[in-house]
Each structure stands twice: as C-alpha cells, then as structure tokens.
C-alpha cells in the first residue's frame, strides 16, 4: 500500500509531463490566409442630360411658292393654257393689220355678246384702226373681260388687264399729242394774224412815204 501511494504522485507527474510533451509535439495550426478584398463595384455612369426640345414654328407657305400639280400652268389646266395661247397668237396677227384690214375684221366679228374670247378679239382689232373712238371702245371691252366672272374669261384676265392698262396709256399719250397739235395750230394762227397786221402797217407806212401827184408836177 505504501508503495502504491508513493508511485501515485510519481505517476501523476509522469502523466502530466507526457501531456506537456504531447502538447509541445502537436504542430501549431497554420495561420489563416486573409480574406480577399471584395472586388470594387463599377458605378454605372450617370445618364447624359438631354437638351430640352424647343418647339419649331412652321412657316406658312404662300400659295404662289407652292409647286403646281403636273398638267397645270399658272393655276389653270391644259384647256385654259390652250385658250391663252390661241389669244396670244391672234393678238400677234392683229398687230400687223392695216386700217382697212382691221375694219374688215371688226365687221367679221360683229357683236361679241358675252363671249370673253370674242370681246378680246374685237378689242384687239379695234386698237389697230388708229382711231380715238375705237381705242376707247377697245379699252372698255378689255375691262369687261378683266372683270368678268365667267370661267372662260379667267385664263384671259391677266392679259386683258395688261392690254387695258396699255390702251389707257396709249389714249393718254394720244390725247396729249392732240392737245399739243391743237396748241401748235392756235399758235400758228396767231402768228399768221400778226404777220397780216404787220404787212398792213408796212403798207400804210409806204403810202405815207410816196409823193403826191401835184407835188411831182410842180416846177
């Protein structure tokens, strides 16, 4: 019993020493690798600010600048263009008419009635007679065509307005010419009258300068 009690502390010491050695023999745990840093999160770029859309004012297009549809000319159709072309051709022929030929053409047309083409043809013929009354009548006919509301007169109205203005100017020029001619005639009449009076005074002066018959017979 004594031996067991003595051995017990020795055994305890041996076991303790063995535990210490065993603890020393156990390798220390490897240090843990540091956790990888989190990848940087890409920040999406801020959306570009769009400029404010300004309203655009649409400029009105004048009717005269718009394209005319195919088959039209100056707003008229083919039939209207042909009517204008025929009237221009007639005006070119009437321009060369002499007074006698113009009178015959006026007689052929006769009364144009309400027909705009016939009114224009008659006016063109009247303008060639070189007569003030006929020119006044031609001007009135052209003005009727220019103010007409008939469909057949519409393509002829621009030409009628131009010719009416031309006839009015021609009448004004001819009136001025006639007035000047009349003034010249009046001035010439006065000059002739003064010349007659001067000749009469000269005759009287010559009669005073002649010696009487009795004076010539005296010694």
C-alpha positions in Angstrom: 0.0 0.0 0.0 2.7 2.4 0.8 4.4 1.6 -2.5 1.2 2.4 -4.4 0.8 5.6 -2.6 4.4 6.6 -3.4 4.0 5.7 -7.0 0.8 7.6 -7.4 2.3 11.0 -7.3 5.2 9.9 -9.5 2.7 8.5 -12.0 0.7 11.7 -11.9 3.8 13.7 -12.6 4.7 11.4 -15.4 1.4 11.7 -17.0 1.5 15.5 -16.6 4.9 15.6 -18.2 3.7 13.3 -21.1 0.8 15.6 -21.6 3.0 18.6 -21.8 5.3 16.9 -24.3 2.4 15.8 -26.3 1.2 19.4 -26.4 4.5 20.6 -27.5 4.8 17.9 -30.2 1.4 18.9 -31.8 2.1 21.4 -34.6 0.6 24.8 -34.2 -2.3 25.5 -36.6 -1.3 27.3 -39.8 -2.4 31.0 -39.9 -5.5 31.6 -42.0 -5.0 33.5 -45.2 -6.6 36.9 -45.2 -9.9 37.1 -46.9 -9.7 38.6 -50.4 -10.8 42.2 -50.6 -14.2 42.5 -52.2 -14.0 43.5 -55.9 -14.9 47.1 -56.4 -18.3 47.5 -57.8 -18.4 49.5 -61.0 -20.6 52.5 -60.6 -22.8 53.0 -63.7 -22.2 56.4 -65.4 -24.8 59.0 -64.9 -27.2 59.3 -67.8 -26.4 62.2 -70.1 -28.8 65.1 -69.7 -30.7 65.6 -73.0 -31.2 69.2 -74.1 -34.8 70.4 -73.9 -36.5 70.1 -77.3 -37.6 73.5 -78.5 -40.8 73.8 -80.5 -40.2 74.7 -84.1 -42.6 77.1 -85.7 -43.7 76.0 -89.1 -43.6 78.9 -91.6 -46.7 79.2 -93.7 -46.1 78.6 -97.4 -47.5 81.2 -99.7 -49.7 79.7 -102.5 -47.6 81.4 -105.1 -44.5 79.4 -103.9 -46.2 76.0 -103.9 -45.4 73.6 -106.6 -48.2 73.4 -109.2 -49.5 70.0 -109.9 -48.5 68.3 -113.1 -50.5 69.3 -116.1 -51.3 72.8 -114.9 -49.8 76.2 -115.7 -50.3 79.3 -113.6 -53.1 77.5 -111.7 -55.0 76.7 -114.9 -55.5 73.4 -116.7 -54.4 72.5 -120.2 -57.6 73.8 -121.7 -57.1 77.2 -120.1 -53.5 77.3 -121.3 -54.5 76.5 -124.8 -57.1 79.3 -124.8 -54.5 81.8 -123.6 -52.1 80.5 -126.3 -54.7 81.0 -129.0 -55.5 84.5 -127.9 -51.8 85.4 -127.9 -51.5 84.1 -131.4 -54.5 86.1 -132.5 -53.0 89.3 -130.9 -49.8 88.7 -132.8 -51.7 88.5 -136.1 -53.9 91.5 -135.3 -50.9 93.6 -134.6 -50.0 93.6 -138.3 -53.4 94.6 -139.6 -53.7 97.8 -141.6 -56.7 100.1 -141.1 -58.7 98.6 -143.9 -58.0 95.0 -142.8 -58.8 95.9 -139.2 -62.2 97.3 -140.4 -62.9 94.1 -142.2 -62.0 92.0 -139.1 -64.3 94.2 -137.0 -67.1 93.6 -139.4 -66.5 89.8 -139.4 -66.6 89.5 -135.6 -69.7 91.7 -135.2 -71.4 91.7 -131.8 -69.3 89.7 -129.4 -72.2 89.4 -126.8 -71.0 88.0 -123.5 -68.2 85.8 -125.0 -64.9 86.8 -123.4 -62.7 85.5 -126.3 -64.8 87.4 -128.9 -64.7 90.5 -126.8 -60.9 90.4 -126.6 -60.6 89.7 -130.4 -62.8 92.6 -131.2 -60.8 94.9 -128.8 -57.5 93.8 -130.5 -58.9 94.6 -133.9 -60.3 98.0 -132.8 -57.0 99.0 -131.4 -55.5 98.8 -134.9 -57.7 101.4 -136.5 -55.7 104.3 -135.1 -59.0 106.0 -134.2 -59.6 107.5 -130.7 -63.2 106.3 -130.5 -62.2 102.8 -131.5 -59.4 102.8 -128.9 -61.8 103.9 -126.2 -64.2 101.1 -127.1 -61.3 98.6 -127.1 -60.3 99.7 -123.6 -63.9 99.2 -122.4 -64.0 95.7 -123.9 -60.8 94.7 -122.2 -62.0 96.0 -118.9 -65.2 93.9 -119.3 -63.1 90.8 -119.8 -60.8 91.6 -116.8 -63.9 92.0 -114.5 -65.9 89.0 -115.8 -66.8 86.1 -113.6 -67.2 83.6 -116.4 -65.0 80.5 -116.4 -63.8 81.1 -120.0 -62.6 84.6 -119.0 -60.4 83.6 -116.1 -57.3 82.4 -118.1 -57.6 85.6 -120.3 -57.9 88.1 -117.4 -54.2 88.7 -116.8 -53.7 89.5 -120.5 -56.8 91.6 -120.5 -55.6 93.7 -117.6 -52.3 94.3 -119.2 -53.8 95.3 -122.5 -56.4 97.6 -120.8 -53.7 99.4 -119.0 -51.7 99.7 -122.2 -54.7 101.1 -124.1 -55.4 103.7 -121.3 -51.8 104.8 -121.5 -52.0 105.0 -125.3 -55.1 107.1 -125.0 -53.4 109.5 -122.6 -50.4 109.8 -125.0 -52.7 110.4 -128.0 -54.7 113.0 -126.1 -51.6 114.8 -125.1 -50.4 114.7 -128.7 -53.7 116.0 -130.0 -53.6 118.8 -127.4 -50.1 119.8 -128.5 -51.1 119.7 -132.1 -54.1 122.0 -131.3 -51.9 124.3 -129.4 -49.4 124.5 -132.3 -52.3 125.2 -134.7 -53.5 128.0 -132.5 -50.0 129.5 -132.1 -49.6 129.4 -135.9 -52.9 131.1 -136.4 -51.9 133.9 -134.1 -48.5 134.2 -135.9 -50.3 134.5 -139.3 -52.6 137.1 -137.9 -49.7 139.1 -136.5 -47.9 138.9 -139.8 -51.0 140.1 -141.6 -51.2 143.1 -139.3 -47.5 143.8 -139.8 -47.9 143.8 -143.5 -50.9 146.1 -143.3 -48.8 148.6 -141.2 -46.0 148.4 -143.7 -48.3 149.2 -146.5 -49.6 152.2 -144.6 -46.0 153.3 -143.9 -45.1 153.0 -147.6 -48.2 155.0 -148.6 -47.1 157.9 -146.4 -43.6 158.0 -147.9 -44.9 158.3 -151.6 -45.0 162.0 -153.0 -48.4 163.2 -154.2 -49.1 163.7 -157.9 -49.5 167.5 -157.6 -46.1 167.7 -155.9 -44.4 165.8 -158.7 -45.9 168.2 -161.5 -44.8 171.5 -159.8 -41.8 173.3 -161.4 
